[in-house]
């Protein structure tokens, strides 16, 4: 397996967080402490680490679909990523990747890679109507303590539709959210950042049950286009909740209104005791 060349440190925070360095039969990485809200690494940044590894060895340029299974929590600190091509064809290939810590697998991913069409996806889906990002409500942790962990990654800039009920302490009982998201330092979106953004928005179940911690068990992302610009517009919802398990469906558009990703995940809701 070709682990790829050593590259210079990036100016972008996300690229530093998901940087991989050749080591043995794979790569070594480092999960920064600020990407470990509630003491466990953010599922999106772990997914982005795996997508970074997948892209390094894939015989085709674009991950079309990737599914990650979270086997155990990952702490801040060193991690190892390995990947191999399970099957390769002229148009598509399947790549398996594993993220481990202390020689124990923490996340495993299976991806289909190929080449995305140049034209935008033909779809009936439309971006949700939203105010401009500056008119939406930031979910800075210290602004909404009690719903977001105080150490939620500050590299993320997530701004929600002001009509989302729990932002104002009035949950509406409908598990739906919409908003804008980007990297705080203005890093342009790409296929690695899409893996993060699919898990970067607050769980819509926040508007139904009191919780601050909804760890992901499984996350699938279907890439429908290469994003352009800094912002993505996200819409997420849950239609089934059999405590403690909840599914979440998401759609991401880039700032030009092009469909770029669709996601589904299974997560566990840890409810807070009523005050």
C-alpha positions in Angstrom: 0.0 0.0 0.0 1.3 3.5 -0.9 0.8 5.6 2.2 1.5 8.8 0.3 4.1 11.5 0.7 4.7 13.7 3.7 3.1 17.1 3.3 3.7 20.5 4.8 1.4 21.6 7.7 -1.8 23.3 6.4 -3.0 26.8 7.2 -6.5 25.3 7.8 -7.5 24.0 11.2 -9.4 21.0 9.8 -6.5 19.9 7.7 -4.3 19.9 10.7 -6.9 17.9 12.7 -7.1 15.2 10.0 -3.5 15.2 9.0 -2.0 11.8 8.3 1.7 10.9 8.3 3.0 7.6 6.8 3.7 5.0 9.5 4.1 1.3 9.0 1.3 -0.1 6.8 -0.8 3.1 7.1 -0.7 6.5 8.8 -0.5 8.1 12.2 -2.8 11.0 13.2 -3.6 13.1 16.2 -7.1 13.9 17.5 -6.9 17.4 19.1 -8.4 17.8 22.6 -10.9 20.4 21.4 -12.4 17.8 19.1 -13.4 15.6 22.0 -16.7 17.1 23.4 -17.9 15.1 26.4 -14.5 13.4 26.5 -15.0 11.4 23.3 -13.8 12.4 19.8 -16.4 14.0 17.5 -17.8 11.4 15.1 -17.5 13.8 12.2 -13.8 14.5 12.5 -13.1 10.7 12.9 -15.1 10.1 9.7 -13.1 12.9 8.0 -9.8 11.2 9.1 -11.0 8.0 7.4 -12.1 9.7 4.2 -8.6 11.4 4.1 -7.0 7.9 4.2 -9.5 6.5 1.7 -8.7 9.2 -0.8 -5.0 8.6 -0.5 -5.2 5.1 -1.9 -8.4 5.0 -3.9 -7.9 4.3 -7.6 -10.7 6.7 -8.5 -11.0 10.4 -7.3 -14.2 10.7 -5.4 -15.9 8.9 -2.5 -19.4 8.3 -3.7 -20.7 6.6 -0.6 -19.1 5.8 2.7 -20.4 4.1 5.9 -18.7 4.4 9.2 -19.4 2.1 12.2 -18.3 3.5 15.6 -17.0 0.5 17.6 -15.9 2.3 20.7 -15.2 5.9 21.9 -11.9 7.5 20.7 -10.0 9.8 23.1 -7.9 12.8 22.3 -4.4 11.8 21.2 -2.6 9.6 18.7 -4.6 7.4 16.3 -3.6 5.1 13.5 -5.4 4.8 10.1 -5.1 1.9 7.7 -6.9 1.4 4.4 -6.9 -1.1 1.5 -8.7 -1.5 -1.8 -11.0 -4.4 -1.4 -12.1 -4.4 -5.0 -11.1 -2.3 -8.0 -12.9 -1.9 -11.3 -12.7 0.4 -14.3 -15.4 2.8 -13.0 -15.7 2.0 -9.3 -13.7 0.6 -6.4 -14.4 -0.4 -2.8 -12.1 0.7 -0.1 -12.0 -0.4 3.6 -10.5 1.8 6.3 -10.0 1.4 10.0 -9.1 4.0 12.7 -7.5 2.5 15.8 -6.2 3.8 19.1 -3.9 1.8 21.4 -4.1 -1.1 18.9 -7.9 -1.3 19.3 -10.1 -0.5 16.3 -12.4 2.4 17.1 -14.1 3.2 13.7 -14.4 1.1 10.6 -15.5 2.5 7.2 -16.5 1.0 3.8 -16.5 3.3 0.8 -17.4 3.2 -2.8 -15.2 5.5 -4.9 -15.7 6.6 -8.5 -15.9 9.8 -10.5 -18.7 12.3 -9.8 -20.5 13.7 -12.9 -19.7 17.3 -13.7 -23.4 18.3 -13.9 -25.4 18.9 -10.7 -27.7 16.1 -9.5 -31.2 16.1 -10.9 -33.4 16.2 -7.8 -36.8 17.3 -6.5 -35.0 18.3 -3.2 -34.7 22.1 -2.6 -32.6 23.9 -0.1 -34.7 25.0 3.0 -35.6 28.7 3.0 -33.2 30.4 5.5 -32.2 33.8 6.5 -28.6 34.8 5.6 -26.0 33.3 7.9 -25.6 36.6 9.8 -29.3 36.6 10.6 -29.3 33.0 11.9 -28.5 31.9 15.5 -25.0 30.8 16.3 -24.8 27.7 18.5 -21.7 28.8 20.2 -21.5 26.5 23.3 -21.3 29.2 25.9 -24.4 30.8 24.3 -26.6 27.7 24.7 -25.1 25.9 27.7 -27.2 23.0 28.6 -27.8 21.9 25.1 -24.3 22.0 23.6 -21.2 20.8 25.5 -19.1 23.7 26.6 -16.1 22.2 24.8 -17.9 21.7 21.5 -15.3 22.2 18.7 -14.7 25.9 18.2 -13.4 25.1 14.6 -17.1 24.8 13.6 -19.3 27.8 12.8 -22.9 26.5 12.9 -25.9 28.9 12.6 -29.4 27.6 12.9 -32.8 28.9 11.7 -33.9 31.2 14.5 -37.3 29.4 14.6 -35.7 26.2 16.1 -37.4 26.0 19.5 -34.7 24.7 21.8 -32.5 27.6 20.9 -34.9 29.8 23.0 -35.6 27.2 25.7 -38.9 26.3 24.1 -38.6 22.8 22.4 -41.2 22.5 19.7 -41.5 18.7 19.8 -40.7 18.3 16.1 -37.3 16.8 15.4 -36.3 19.0 12.5 -33.5 21.6 12.1 -32.0 23.7 9.3 -29.1 26.1 9.2 -25.8 27.1 7.8 -22.4 25.5 8.6 -18.8 26.2 7.7 -15.3 25.9 9.2 -14.6 28.9 11.5 -11.4 29.8 9.7 -13.1 30.1 6.3 -11.6 26.9 4.8 -13.4 26.0 1.5 -15.6 23.0 1.5 -14.4 19.7 -0.1 -15.1 16.0 0.1 -13.2 15.7 3.4 -15.1 18.5 5.1 -18.4 17.1 3.8 -17.7 14.0 6.0 -17.4 16.3 9.0 -20.4 18.6 8.1 -22.7 15.6 7.8 -22.2 15.2 11.6 -21.6 18.8 12.6 -25.1 20.1 13.1 -26.9 19.6 16.4 -29.1 16.5 16.5 -32.7 17.4 15.7 -33.9 15.3 18.6 -32.8 18.2 20.8 -36.2 19.8 20.0 -38.0 16.7 21.4 -36.1 15.3 24.4 -33.7 16.9 27.0 -30.2 15.7 26.0 -26.7 17.0 25.4 -25.0 13.8 24.2 -26.1 11.8 21.2 -23.2 9.6 20.2 -23.3 8.1 16.7 -23.3 4.3 16.2 -23.4 4.3 12.4 -23.1 7.1 9.8 -23.6 6.8 6.0 -22.9 9.7 3.6 -23.8 9.7 -0.1 -21.9 12.4 -2.0 -23.9 14.0 -4.8 -21.6 16.8 -5.9 -18.3 18.6 -5.2 -19.1 21.6 -2.9 -18.1 25.1 -3.8 -17.6 28.0 -1.3 -17.3 28.1 2.5 -20.9 27.5 3.6 -23.2 24.5 3.4 -26.9 24.7 4.0 -28.1 21.7 6.0 -31.5 20.2 6.8 -31.8 17.4 9.3 -34.7 15.4 10.7 -35.6 12.3 12.7 -38.8 10.4 12.1 -38.3 7.5 14.5 -37.3 7.4 18.1 -37.4 4.1 20.1 -35.5 5.1 23.2 -32.6 5.2 23.3 -32.1 4.9 19.5 -32.8 7.5 17.0 -32.2 7.8 13.2 -31.3 11.1 11.6 -31.6 12.0 7.9 -29.7 14.9 6.5 -29.2 16.8 3.3 -26.5 19.3 2.5 -26.4 21.9 -0.3 -23.4 24.2 -1.0 -23.8 28.0 -0.8 -24.8 28.1 -4.5 -27.8 25.8 -3.9 -26.3 22.6 -5.4 -27.1 19.3 -3.7 -23.7 17.9 -2.4 -24.5 15.2 0.2 -27.2 13.1 1.8 -26.7 11.3 5.1 -28.3 8.9 7.5 -27.2 7.9 10.9 -28.2 5.8 13.9 -27.4 7.3 17.3 -28.0 6.8 21.0 -29.9 9.5 23.0 -28.7 9.9 26.5 -31.5 11.8 28.2 -31.0 14.3 31.0 -33.0 14.1 34.2 -35.6 16.8 34.3 -34.5 19.7 36.5 
